[in-house]
Amino acid sequence: MTPEERAAREESRRAAALALAAGCVDAYALMTFGVFASFMSGNTTSAGVRAGAASATRAAHHFLPIPAFVAGAFVAALLFRDVRRSVRPLSGLTLGGLVAGALATALAPRHGWLGVLALAFSMGVLSSTIRRVGGQVLNVGFVTGDLIKLGAHLALAARRAPVSDCQGAWDTHAWRAIVLTRIWACLLAGAVFAGAAGARLGVLVLLLPAAILVTVVLGAAEPAVRC
């Protein structure tokens, strides 16, 4: 196994773990606050529908996470010029936002907007943590773009088309499709866990994504090669 392939496979596993965390947080925010912490397309559509129905208060509620999410991405890009080589600090910043959201929800339940802001901010940071695995561009906090790329890779694999920016013999359309499928499956698994355990655990359901982020902070090594 070449160093490039080893680095890509390690990054793929890390991206899948972060997707699992994102799915759990997003599902928790949806169940608790009625908004998404990571899926800004859903919040945008919901805000638009409420605005069109002349429900300003409800529209504002669905709009609330959007600037917080953008702020998280802004801070990630502002503090870390090369986010691909800053997995540990970005995961630590995500963890901080997650803890703040959990504390706000537990200690100030009447002010749910504080929890929404903190969780959306943390997901904005998380979505900036890993944007590429090998030559494959992807998202770990939302999967619409990943699913579009998945469909394209499956079609190109069926046509036996070469990968234009191939990183090695291992880097095929089929391999990239597997990476994207794993991201989707892990995000789904995180949502399933939150849905199954959220009613019983409440805010404690966020312990799973917190544990994942701690693991990444403690174990993530900077890329040995630039893929």
N, C-alpha and C positions, 0 to 999 in steps of 0.2 A: 504494500500500500504506500503510495507516494505521500510526502508531507502535505501536499495540496488536498488530496482526497481525505486524509486523516483530519485535517483542520475543518474541511467542509462537513464531514460527518459529525464531528464534535459540535460544530455550530448548529447543525440541524437538530441535534438532540436538545441543545439549549433553547433553540427557538420553539420547539415543541413544548418544552416545559413552561416557557413564558406564555405560550398560547393557552395552555391549561389554566394558568393563573388568570389570564385575561377573561376567559370564558366564565370562570367562577365569579370574578368581580362584576362583570357585566350583568350576569344573571341575578346576583345579589342586589345590585342597584335597581334593576327592573322590578324585582319582587318587593323591595323595600320602599322605593321612591317613585316607581312608575316611569323611570327614565333609564336610558342606557348610559353607562360610564365610558364605553369605548366605541359603540356603534353610532357615530354622529349622523350618518345618513338617516337612521331611524328617528333620532331626535329632530333632525331638520324637517322631515316629512310630518312628524307629529305636531311640531310647532306650527308648520304651515297650515295643517288641517284645522287646528284650534284657532289660528288667526283668521282663517277664512270663515269660520263659524262665529266670528266676533267674540271669541272668548279670550280676552287679553291676558287674564291671570293664568289660565291653563297654558296658553301659548308661551308665556314667559317661563313657566315651570319647565317646559320641554326645551326651551332655548337655553336655559341656565347652564347645562353642562358644556355647551359648545365652546364658549370663550375660555372656560377652565381647561378643556382638553387642548385647545390651541396654545394656551399659556404653558402647559406642560411640554409640548413639542418645542415651543419657543425657548424655554429655559434649557432644555436638553441640547438644542443646537447652539445656544449662546454660550453655555459653559463648556461644552465639549465639541471642539471643531471637528474631530474625527470620531463620530459616535460609534463607528465599527470597532474602535479600539478602546472603548470606554464602557464595556459591558458591566463591570463591577460597580463603578460609581453611579451609573444610570440605574442599575437595579437597586442600589442602596437608596437613591432618591425616590424611586418608585415605591419602595418599602416604606419610606418616611411618609409619603402621601397616603398610602394605604392605612398605616397606623393612625394618622391624623383623622382619616375618614371614619375608621372604626371607633375611635374615641369620641368624635363628635356625635356619632350616631348613638353611642351608649350613654354619654353624659348629657347630651342636649337633644333628646329626641324630638322636642318641639321645634327645633331649628334644623329640620332635615336638610335645608339648603346648604348648610355647612358640610355635611357629609357628602352631598352631591358634588360640591365644588372640589373637595379633597380627592374623592375617588376619580372624578373625571380628569383632574390634573395628573394624578398618578398614572392613569391609562394613557394620557398624552405622552408622558415620559416613556412608559413601557413600549409604546408603539414606535418610539424612536430608537429603541435599544438595539434591535437586530433588524436590519432592512434588507440584508442580502446573505445568502448562503451559497458559497462558491460563486458562480455566475448568475444565480437565480435571485431576482428581486422578489421580495415578499413582504407581507405584513403579519405581525403576530397578534395584533389586538382586534382585527376585523378581517373578514375573509372574502368579501365580495370580489376584490381584485385578484385574490389568490385563486378563486374558483374560475374566473375568466382565464387566467394563465393556465390552470389545470386543464381546462377543456382544449386550449390551444396546444399544449404539450401532448395530450393524448392523440389529437389529430395529426400532429407532426410525427409522433412515434409510429402511428399507423401507416403514414406515408414513407417511413424510414428516412426522414429528412435529417440532415446533419444539424448539430447545434452550432449556431453562428459564432458564439463566444465560448466554445468548448474549453474547459479547464484541464481535460485529460480524457483518456479512454473511458473512464468510469462516468464521466459527465454526459449523460444521454438525456433525451427528452423523457424517457421512462423514469430515470432517476429523479429528475426534477419534478415529475408528476407525483412521485412517491413522497417527496419532501413536502409538497403543497397539500397532499392528501393527509399527511400526518398532522400538519398545522391545523387543518380544518377539523380533523377527528379529535384532536386534543382540546381545541376550543369548545367543541360540542361536549366533550367529556366533562370539562369544567362546569359548563352550564347544567349538565345533568346532575352533577354532584350537588351544586347549589340548590337546584330544584328539589332534590330528594332530601337534603339535610337542612335546608334553610328554615323550614317551619319548626324544626326541633332545636336547632342550634342558634338561630338568629344571627347576630353579628359575629358569633364565633365561627361561622362558616368561612370567614376571611382568614382563619388560621392556615388553611391550605395554601392559598396564594402567598401568604406571608412566609410560610415554610419554604416554598419554592424559591422565593426571592432571596431568602437567607442562604439557601444552598448555592444559588448562582453567585451571590456576593462572595461567599467563602471559597467556591470552587472554580469560578470562571477564570481561565487563563487568557491573556491577550493573544490574539492570533499569531501563530509562529510564522505564517506566510501571508502575503496579500493575495487573496483569491480573485 
